Amino acid sequence: MNTSLLSGLIFIVVFAGVVFIHEFGHFIVARLLKVEVEEFGFGFPPRALTFWREKGHLFLRSGKRVEIPRQFNMPFEWSRLLDRELAFTADPMEDKLVLRSIEMTEYDEKKRSAANPIKSDHVLVDQTGNVVQPQKDSERVAVKVVIGDQKQSGSEKFTDFIREAHPGTAFTLNWLPIGGFVRPMGENDPGIPGGLAASSPWTRLSVLFAGPVMNLLLGMIVFSVLFYQMGVPDYNQVQINDVMAGSPAQMAGIQVNDVILTANGAAITDPAQLHDIIYANLDKPIVFTVRRGAETVELTATPSSTRPKNQGALGISMGPALVRSGSITESLKYGTLAVYAQTRGLILLPAQMLRGQTSPEEGRVISLKGIYDIFGQAVSRDVQSREPVSSSSPPQTPTFFTLQLIGALTISLGVLNLFPFPALDGGRIIFALPEIIFRRRVPPQFENIVHAVGMAVLLIFMIYVNVMDFVNPAVVNLP
């Protein structure tokens, strides 16, 4: 079976799903806490279509309330229209006004040029009616912008200022099928009522934490399903997870998923115990009793003192045996523990790399290309493990590498987003804490600059990582 197409489809669906779950967490908590959300997008822009828009409304300075119909298409953020004089066209319907169009004037500063002078037919006047002369080195070019449809008989026309905008959420479909995004109103401007930046610090923290928490919850569900399928760990039994090609273990007939019962007559209940027995008998034969499915098999292997440390004297990797899960509750328990273990490992990884406990290659960050390559391996192995074998061969044990990789990916996305780096959720959380601790807010202008710089650094880093994954691909071999 050709698994390349299948791997590509699974990769796109999984990666998009993991990112989408993250953004859905931000969205649902923002809605629960009454934070306005202007757009919830499936995929990334450019936009393909808007398939649903909630009804919204505007509060004008005069006290009028104007309803925003679902079909009204705003080409930019509503915050651009706040506190500026606008010409409205609205349809009176029963006891309310329904927005039809908004008209405004935009001014653009154009530099004069001796070779290409700018000509303008409009006349600028101030509030008293006096003509305002253009500056010598530039002139303001007025452009009339009309949003919506003005062609409607019986419509009411008036000028006013928008005091508050509550546009309702637009649910959009976008062309790049990689996850999704949430666009809260006033995300970086605390002067916009109902927006994210204008909310209390506790509300902002809740919205920011919601995305990573959703990723961790998804990871718990994925690993719970995995344990329910594969079994939960029994820490009193030792199971072989991998056997290296050409190793003493392979030559002795030891196989993956064998459970080691005894070694030289000693009952084995812990991987460290088995490790000590192996290294106490270098270049000496060890008699193993193993459980292989329903059978008990006796094998003899000789650990080699000349093998490199990273390959091990016997050439095996081992861990707790997996036994059939008795209940969903038990699987959830171990799924939660797996999320905790991986989260802890990711948090401690930088310190381990600095201390030399983890090599730079093991702690290397990989890009979409690297993740795709691993997915290719995982899907291929899972498909192969489910293919029929000849009647003379023992049945294969199905593998679940793809499911493991999905769990690892969603947990990694959740944890990395909590790292205190500008532009990430963790960086924004750091800026919200002083308001809680010291009752003073970091100036929004400064915060926005820091996040903009952080985003630029992240983009450069992502480009570098992607290039490195093509120049020097990461080598990851599944057991």
N, C-alpha and C positions, 0 to 999 in steps of 0.2 A: 504493500500500500504506500503510495506517495504521500508523505505527511507534510510536505512543505506548505501547501495551500492550507491544510488544516491548522498547522502551527501559526501561520500568518493570521488567519481568522480568529483563532483563540487568543493570540497576543493582542490584537486590536480590541476585541470584546472585553478581555480582562483588564487591560490598562485603562480603557475608557471607563469601565465600570468602577474601578478603584478610585479614579479621579472624580467620577460623578458622585460616588458615595460621600467623598470628602466634601464636595461643594453642597450636596444635599443637606449635610449636617449644618453647615453655615446657614443655609436657607431656612430650614425648618425652625431652628432656634431663633433666628432673626424674626420670623413671622410670629412665633409664640410670644416674643418679648416686644411686639409692636414696633419693630424697626422696619421702615419702608424698604422694600426691595423693588428696584426698577425693572430688573431683568434676571430671569433664570434661564440660562442657555444650555442646550444640549449640543455638545461639540464646541469648537472654537470658531470665532469669526474668520471669514466673512459670513454674514447671515444669509441663510437660504430662504427662510420664511418664518413668519410669526403665526403659529397655529392656535394661539389663545392669548387673549389679553383681558385682565380683570378690569372692571369698571373703576375709574378713579374720580377724583374731584379736586378743584382748586378753591382756595379761600382768597378772595381779593381784598385789597386794602379798604374798599368801600363797604365791606361786609357781605358782598354777594358770594354765593357758592355756585360754582359752575361745574357741572358733571362732565367727565371726560369719557366719551364713548369708546367702546372696545376697538373700533376700526380707526381711531385717531392715531396716526403714525408720527411719533416724535423722533426726528433724526439725530438728536443729541440729548444730553442730560438736561432735565428740567431745571437744575440749579442755575443754568445759564440765563434763565428768564426771571429769576427772582429779583425783586426790587428795581425793576426798570419799566418805564412806561411802554405799554403795549396796546395795540388796537385789536379788540376782540370782535368776532362775529359768532353769535350764539343763537340757537333756536329755542324760543319759549315753548316748553312742553309741560302742560298742566301747571304745577306750582314751582317749576325749576327751569334752569337754563342749561342747555346741552351745547357744549363747545363744538363749533364748526371750523373756525380758523383763528390763527394768531398772526398778527403782522407786527414786525419790528424793523428797526433800522440799525444796520451794522456799519461801523466805520473802520476803514482800513488805512493805515499810514503808508503813503507811497513816497519814496525818495525822489526828489527832482533830479533830472539829468540834463546837462546842456545839450547832449546829443539826441536825447529822446524826452523832451519836456512833456509833462502830464497835463492834459486839458480836462476841465470839469465844467459841466453845465449847471450844476446845482449851486445854490446859495446857502451858506450856513448862517443861522441866526441864533442868538442866545435867548434866554428866557424872557428878556424885556423886549425882544423884537429887533434889536440892533444887529446889523450885519457883522459877522466875525470874519476877519481876513485870515487866509491861510498863512501858516508860518513860512518863512523864507526858504527853509531847507526841506520842507515837506508839506504835504497837503492831505487832508482827510477826505477820502472818497466814500460817499454814502451809498450803501447797497440796501435795497428793500428786500426783506426776507418774509415770505408768506408760508406758513405751515398750515396745511389743511385745505379745505375747499370753501371759497367765499361765494360761489355761485348758488345762492339759495334765496328765493323770494320769501319775504316775511321774516327774515332773520333780524335779530337786534344787533346793532353795532354800537360800540362804546369803547372808551379808553380807560385803562385802570392799571393797577400794579398787582402782581401776584405776591401775596403775603406768605402763603404756604402751598406747597404742591404735594398732593397725595395721588400719584399717577396710577397706582395699581401695578401689579407685576405682569410683565410681558414674558410669556413662555415661548422661546424661540428655538428653531432648529438651524444649526450652523454647519458649514461645509466641512470643517476639519473634524473627523470623528474621534476625537481624543478627549473623552471625559465631558466636562462642562464648566460653567462658571456662574458666579453670582455677582450681580452688580447692585450693592446696596445704595440707596440714595444718600448723598452727602457722606461718602465713605471717608473723605479726608478733610471735610469742611464742617467744623462744629457750629457754624452759623446757619445751617439748614435744618429747620425744625423737622423732627421725625426721622432724621438721618442717623446713620451709625455713629459718626463722630460726635453728634450732639447728644448721644445717649449717655447714661451714667457709666462709670468705669466698670461696674459689675456686669452691666448689660454687654458692654464691648468684650469683656473677658469671656462671658458665656458664649457669645457668637464666635469668637476666635478659637476657643477650645473645642467647639462643637465639631469642626471638621476632622481634626486628628482623633477625637474620641470615636467618631463614627468609623474611622479606619480600624481602630483597635477593636471595636465591637465586631466589625466584619471579620477581622482576623480570628477572634474568639470563636465565631460561628464556623468559619472554614476549618479550623483545627479541631473543633468538636466533631464536625462531620467526618474529618479524617480519622480521628481516634475511634469513632463509632464504626467506621469501615475496616480499619486496620487492626484495631485493638488498643487497649490502654497499657501503659508500661507497668510491668511487674518488676520492682527494683530488687527482688530476691532471686531473679533469674537473669542469666547473661546470654545474649543473643548475638550472633555474628551478623554485622551489618554490611561488611565488604570483605572480599578476598582478592588480594592483588595477583595479577597474572604472573606466573612463574615463581610464586612464593612457596615456602615450605608448606603452608597451609593448603594451597591449591594442589600441590603434588601429593599431599596426604589424603585428599578427597573431601576436605572441609568445604562446606557450601554456605552461601548467604542464607540467612534465616535459621541456620542450625542453632539449637539451644544447648549450651555446654552444661552438662550435668555434673561430670567429675573430670579431674585432671590428676593422673597418677593416684587415683583412689580418693582424692580429697573432694568433697562436695563443693561445688562452685556456686556462690550466692552473690558475688560482687565482682565487677570488672577489675577493680584494683587488686583483688585477691588472685584472679587469673593472671594479671600482668606480673605479679611477683613470682608466681610459679614458673611462668615462661622464662623470666630473666634469671631465675635461680637454676635453670636447667639448660643453659646455652650449649649447643652442640651435643645435647643428650636427647634421646627419644622420650617423648611424653605420650602416655596413653590417655586418649580422650574418650569419654562416653558422651554422645550427643543425641538429642532428640530431634528427629527429622520428620515432621508431620506426625503420623501415628506410630512411626518406627523408632527403635533405639539402636544406634549404630556405634561400633567401637572403632576408633581410628588412631593411628600413631603418626605423630609429626615431630620433626626435629628442628627447634628454633636455631637460627644461625647467628653466630656472634659477629660475622663479617658484613651483615646487612646494614645499610645506612639507618640512622635513627629515625628519619622521617618516613621510612618504610616499615619499621618494626621488625623484630627478630623473626616473627612468625608470618608477618604480612597480612594481618587482619585488622579490622576496626570492629569494635564491639560496643554494646550498650544494653540497657534493660530490655528484657523480652517483652513482646507485645502479646497480650492475652485478650480474648474476646470481651468487649465491653458488656457489662450487665445491664446498663441503663443509660438513657439520654443524660440524666443528671450527672452520672459518673464521667461521661464524655465531656460535658460542659466544664466540669471541674478541671480535667486535664487540658482542655482547650484554653481555659483561663491561665493555667500555669505555663502553658507554652507561650502565650502572649507575654506574660511577665518575664519569662526567661529570655525571649528574643529582644524585648524592650530594654531589659537590663544590659544585655550584650551590646546593643547599639550605643547605649549611653556610655558604657565603659570602654568602647572601642578606641576613641582618641587617646585615652590615658594608657591603654595597653600598647598602642603603637609607639607612644613616646617612651615607654619603659622597655621596648623591644620584645614584649611578649607576643606581639602579633606583627608579622612581616608586612611591609608596605603593599605587597601583591595581594595578601589576604584581606587587607583593609581597603583595597582600591575601590573607588567609586566608579560605577559603570553607567553608560548612557542607555538610551533606548535600543541602540544597536546591540549592546552587550546583553541586555535583558532579553531581546528577541532571540539571540543565539542560545541562551539557556533554555528559553521556552521551546526552541526547536529540539534540543536534547530531551527535555522532559516529555514532550508530546510523543516523540519517537519511541522512547523507552516504554511509555505507558501503552502505546499501541502494540508494540512488539510483545509485551508481557500478556496481552489478551488474544494474541493470534493462536490458532489451533496448532498443536504439535503432533508428531507421529505417535501412534499407539504404543510404541516401544519406549518412548521417552516419558519421564515423570511430568505431571502437569505443572505448568508454570504458575508462580505466585504473582497475582496482579500487583503492579506498582501504582503509586499515587503521587508521582513526582510533580505533575502539573498542579494538583490540589495543594501540595506543600508550597510550591512556588507562588501560588496565588496568595496564600496566607502570609508568606514572608514578604511579598511585595506590598500588600496593604498595610502591614505593621510598619515596614520601613518608611512608607510615605507618611504615616501618621506621626512616627517618632521624629523623623527628619524635619517635618514642618514645625515641630515644637522647639527645635534648636534656636537659641536666642540670637538669630542673625537678622539684620534689617530686611524688610520685605516679606520674610516668612511670618507665619502666624506667631511663632515664638518671639520674633523681634517686635511685633506689634504688641504682644502681651507685656513685654518689658516696659514699653512706653506707657502702658496703662497703670502699672503698679505704683509709680510715684503719686498719682492722684489719690490712690487709696491710702497709702502710707503717710504721705506728707500733706494731703489735702491741697496739693498744687499740681496743676497740669503742665506737662511739657508743652511749650509753644507749638501749635500745630504746624506752623511754617517750617520750623526746625525739624520736626518729626517727618514731614513729607519729604524734605531734602534728604534726610538720612535714608529713608526707604527707597527713594529714587536712586541714590548712589548704590545701595545694597542690591537693588534689582539689576543695575548695570553690571555689578561685579558677578552676580549669579549668572547672568546671560553669558558673560565672557567665560566663566568657569564651565558652563554647560557646553559651550562651543569647543573649548579645550578638551573636555572629557569625550565628546563625540568624535573629535578628530583622533584622539589617542585610541579609541576603540576600533578605528579603521587602520591606523598605523601600527599599533601594537595590541591586537585583540587580547582580552582577558581570557585565560585558559581555566575553564571550570569543568571538571569531569564529575558527573553524577556517579554515585556508587553502583 
